[in-house]
Each structure stands twice: as C-alpha cells, then as structure tokens.
C-alpha cells in the first residue's frame, strides 16, 4: 500500500497536444488544407443573390414588401385556401 501512494501522479496532457501528436506528428500542414487565394478561385457565371443597387446617398434601393394586412387585401388567384375541416368524402 505504501508503494502505490509513493508513485507521483502524472499531470494529464492537454487535448490539443495529444491530438496533434496522434494526428500529425510531423507538424506539416497538408496541401489540401491550405486555403486558396481568392484571386485563384473559379468565379461563377451568374451571381445567385446579387447585391441590390444603391442610391446616391448610399441607401439600398429595393421593391417595397407590403405589410401583412396589406398583403391579405391583394387578391390571390394562384392559391386557394384549404378548408379547415377533415377530408371530404364524395
């Protein structure tokens, strides 16, 4: 029992040091992990979400989105509201 108590406790290593030692012992960063310069990245043919145009004072120009009460007044011909009842039998 005295022999067990006489053994000094080891200090646990840090998670970062252990993961680095186990994963990449050489310390060299692989080529695929190095970021590519923005100038060398391929550019898309069409921008999916272009920035809106700006006014001379710097504010953004965009089409106004109506408030909810105003939007309900606009007649909707493409969508029909579903009845809240259960399925109908014919």
C-alpha positions in Angstrom: 0.0 0.0 0.0 2.9 2.4 0.7 4.3 1.7 -2.8 1.1 2.9 -4.5 1.0 6.1 -2.5 4.6 6.8 -3.2 4.1 6.9 -7.0 3.9 10.6 -8.1 0.7 11.5 -10.0 1.2 12.3 -13.7 -0.3 15.5 -14.9 -2.7 14.9 -17.8 -1.6 16.4 -21.1 -3.7 19.0 -23.0 -6.2 17.7 -25.6 -4.5 19.9 -28.3 -1.1 18.4 -27.6 -2.4 14.9 -27.6 -4.5 15.3 -30.8 -1.5 16.9 -32.6 0.8 14.2 -31.5 -1.6 11.4 -32.6 -2.9 13.0 -35.8 0.0 14.9 -37.4 3.3 14.0 -35.6 5.4 15.8 -38.3 3.6 19.2 -37.8 3.5 19.7 -41.6 0.1 21.1 -42.9 -1.2 19.0 -45.9 -1.6 20.9 -49.2 -5.4 20.3 -49.4 -5.8 22.0 -46.0 -4.1 25.3 -47.1 -6.6 27.9 -48.2 -6.6 29.1 -51.8 -6.2 32.8 -52.6 -9.5 34.4 -53.6 -8.0 35.6 -56.9 -7.4 31.9 -57.9 -10.9 30.6 -57.0 -13.2 30.0 -60.0 -15.8 32.6 -60.5 -19.5 31.7 -61.1 -21.1 32.6 -64.5 -24.1 34.1 -62.7 -24.4 35.5 -59.2 -27.2 33.8 -57.3 -28.0 36.7 -55.0 -26.7 39.9 -56.4 -26.4 43.0 -54.2 -29.2 45.5 -54.6 -28.4 48.8 -56.3 -27.5 51.8 -54.1 -29.0 55.3 -54.2 -26.6 58.3 -54.4 -26.9 58.7 -50.6 -25.7 55.1 -50.0 -29.1 53.6 -49.0 -30.2 50.4 -50.8 -32.9 50.5 -53.5 -35.4 47.7 -53.4 -39.0 46.9 -54.0 -41.2 47.6 -51.0 -42.7 44.5 -49.4 -46.3 45.1 -48.2 -47.2 44.7 -44.6 -49.3 41.6 -43.6 -52.7 43.4 -43.6 -52.0 45.0 -47.0 -50.9 41.6 -48.4 -54.1 40.0 -47.3 -56.1 42.6 -49.3 -54.3 41.6 -52.6 -56.4 39.0 -54.4 -54.6 35.7 -54.7 -55.6 33.8 -57.9 -52.9 31.2 -57.8 -53.5 29.7 -54.4 -56.8 28.6 -52.9 -57.2 28.3 -49.2 -57.7 24.8 -47.9 -60.8 24.2 -45.7 -60.0 23.6 -42.1 -62.3 20.6 -41.9 -61.2 17.0 -42.3 -61.1 15.2 -45.6 -64.2 15.3 -47.6 -66.0 12.2 -48.8 -67.5 12.1 -52.3 
